[in-house]
Amino acid sequence: WGDEPVGSISVCDDDPDLEFADRGPWLSGVYVLGAARDLGVGRRLLDVAADRAQEAGATELWLHTGEATRFYERCGYEVVRPKTSLARDAVLWRPLR
């Protein structure tokens, strides 16, 4: 709020899910402060990350998540592997256009 950051996101190649290690780049460190949720901040972070990844030559983005699958689906990501246990996160991806 004000001058304080309310969210973060990274695009990287060093945080893949081992089953899909040949894919990428991957979103990592996606976080929005609780008080800033449901205001479009997370969606905007995803849009900026996608734009920057595309500018760098990426044609798709991947991510793994333990609890935010529905959020990412609402933002255009598709489930490649659903969460099946506490130790196995869901994996999602989306093409960049």
ABEGO torsion letter per residue (X at the ends): XEABBABBBBBBAAABBAAAAABOBBBBGBBBBAAABGAGAAAAAAAAAAAAAAAAGBABBBBBBAAAAAAAAAAGBBBABBBABAABBBBBBBBBX
